[in-house]
């Protein structure tokens, strides 16, 4: 009788708390939808700087739609997702003008879902909501942070994705709040998504994220989901290599780019 009396208030307290947390997670996803709409619905690309970078991405998207595969049919030190993102945007928008913004809109939506889970399970909304909005804006805004206002560009969009995904991975080191459950499988999926996204977009960010994931796995409080994420990254990389078949060429192109950009002599 006593145990029943204790458990009932606990459930009554947890239910409103869980409902509030679900609502503000939904708010984060809604913000992602708004940002994605602002990117994709105009169906055009506006750029005032680094036009050469934009043409690199569009050229890669055109090559993919011509049947070519990155690092297999053409050399590039950028990850294959750097070109598959605008290629997917071109598929949905039907024009090269909508390729980059529509492709980025898709990525922002995925990041919004991951952000809602990571931030919503670890931070109170007073701190988590501004952080989530900041990270999503970094990923979505077609401008490089720190540059002059008005310098609109999709150039180096992989850097913005890298900062946002690395910021989310850093938040994952915080323990989950007591009322959110263990969530090992969900955390493992979120962590592996962030690492794989950057390994195949801009590998320098991916390597740092992978190293940080290994560091998290050494913490006994986080070892469950972190090891699951590492296993998912490994199996995901094998599956991607089976489908893509350009992993070794990717590493060779990275090495060649390093030698041609002033790398240390051997």
N, C-alpha and C positions, 0 to 999 in steps of 0.2 A: 504493500500500500504506500509505503514511504517512497519507494523507488518510482512508482507511478506518479506520485505528486511532484517529484523532482523533475521527471522527464517532460511532463506536460508544459510547465513554464519555459523550459529550455527550447521546446519546439515552437512555442508561441513567440519567443524572442527571435529565434533563428528565421522564422518565416518572413517577418517584415524586413529583416536585414538582408535576407537573400533576395527578396523582391526589389528592394532599393538598389542592390548591387546589379541585378539583372537590368534594371531600367537605365542605369548609367553606362553599362556596357552597350546597351542598345543605342544610347546617345552617341557613343564613340563610333559605332558602325554607321549611324545616320550621318555623322560628320564626314565619314569616308565616302558615303554616297554623294553628298553635296560636292565635295572636292572632285570626285570622279566626274560628276555631271558638268562642273565648270570646265574641266579639261576637255571632255569628249564631245559635248553637245554642239559647240561652235563648229566643229569639224574642220578646223584650220590651224595651221602653225604660224605663230607670230614670233619672229626672232630678230633681235637687233644686234647680236654679238655672237662671235664664234660660229659663223655660218658654215665654215668648213667641217666642223664636227657634225653638224646636222646632216650634211651630205654624206658623211661616212656611214651614219646610221641608216639613212634612206637607201644608200647603195647596197648595204648589207641586206636590208629588207627586200630590195628588188632582186638581189641574187638568190635569196631563199625562194621567192616566188617564181624564179626562173629554174628552180630545181637544184640549186647548189646548196652545199652544206658547209657551214663555217668550219675552218681548220681542216677540212677534207678537200674541198674544191677551191678554197681561197684562203690565203694566210691572214691571220689577225692575232694580235696579242690581247684583244679584248675577248671576254667570255662569249659563248654562243648566245646567251640570253640577251646580250646587248643588241643583237640583231633580230632575235625571235620576238622580242617585245614589240618593236615597231612593225614587224611582219604580221603579228597578230592584230595590231591596231589597223594595219592596212586592210586586213581581211574583213574586219568589222565595219570600218568606215568607208571602204571602197575608194579611197583616194590617198595619195601620198601626203596631202596636206593634213589629213586626219590621222596619219599613221602614228606619229610620236605621241600626241596628246591622248589618243584612244588607247594605245598600248600602255601608257603610264597610268591611265584611269583604271585599267584592269589590275595593275600592280598595286595601286593605292587601295583598291577595294580589298584585295587579299591582305595587305598590311593592316587595314582597319580591323578586320576580323581577328588577326593575330594580336594586334595591339589591345583590343577589347579584352581578350582572354588574359594576356600577360599583365597588363596594368590593372585590370579589374580584379584580379585575384591576389594582388600584392600591395596595392596602394589605396588609401582612402580617396574618395572622389575629389576632395578639395585640393589634393596634390596630383592625383592621377589624371584627372580630366585635362588640366592645362598641359601636363607633360605629353599626353596622348595627342592633343591638338597640335602642339609644337612639332612633334616627330612626324605627324602626317603632313603638316604644312611643308616641312623640309623636303619630304619626298615628292609632294605634289607640285609645289610652286616651280614654274619654269624659269628659275633664276638661281644663280650661285650665291649662297649666303655670304655676306661681307662685301659684295660688289655694289656698284652704284645702282640706286633705285631707277628702274627703267631699262636696265640691261637684261632684257628678256631673252632666254635661250634655253634649249634643251641640251646644250653641250654639257658633257661630263655628268649626265644625269645619274650615272652609276655611283658617283661620289655621294650624291644626296641619298640614294638608296643605302649606301654603305653606312653613312652616319645614322640614318634612322634605324636600320637593322641592328647595328652595333649598340645603339642606345637601348633598344628593346632587350637585347641579350644581357646587357649590364643590369637591367631591372630584374631579370630572371634570377639573379643571384640572391635577391631578397626572398625570404621564406614566404610561402603562401599564407594568407590570413586564415585564422582558425575556422571561420565559417564557410570556407570555400572547398573543403575536402582535400584529398591528397593530389588528385589530378596528374598523376605521373605520366599517363599515356598522352594526355592533352599537352602537357608541358614538353614532353619528348617530341611530339609532332611539331610544336611551335619552334622549339630550338633547332631541330633539324631543318625546318623550312628556311629559317633565317640564314643558317650556315650554307645550305645548298644554293640559295638564291644568290649569295655573293660569290661563292666559289665559281659559279658559272656566269657571273656578270662582271665582277672585277675581283680577281683572285687575291689581291693583296688584302682586301677587307675579309675575304673568306678565310684566309690563313689565320689572321688575327682572331677571328671569331671562333675558329676551330680550336686554337690554342686556349682561348678563354673557356671554351666548353670543357676541354680536358682539365683545366684548373678547377672548374666547378665540380667535375666528377670526383675530384680528390677530397671534397668536403663531404663528410659522412651524412650531413643533413640534406644534401642535394643529390647524393650519388645515384639514387634510383632513376629519376627522370633524365639526368645528365648522361648516364650510361646508355639509357634507352635512345636518347638523341644521337649519341655517337654511333650506336649500332644502325640507326636509321640513316645517318649520313653515309656510312660505309655501304650499306645495301643500296641506298639511292644512287650513289656514285657508280656502283657496278651496273645497276639497271640503266642508268643514263649512258654509260659507255657501250652497253650492248645495243641500245637504240641509236646512239649518235655515232660512235666509232671514231671520234676525233680527239680523245683524251691525250694520247701520246703526242699527236701533232700540236695540240694546244700547248703542252709543256715545251715542245721544241720551238714554237713560235714565240713563247715568252722568253726563252733563253736567247733566241736570235734578236729579239727587241732589246733585251738587256745589253747584249754585246754592242749593238749599234747606237745605244744611247749613253755610252760612256761608262759601262760597267767596269769593275776592277779587273785588271789583267790577271791571268792565271800564272 
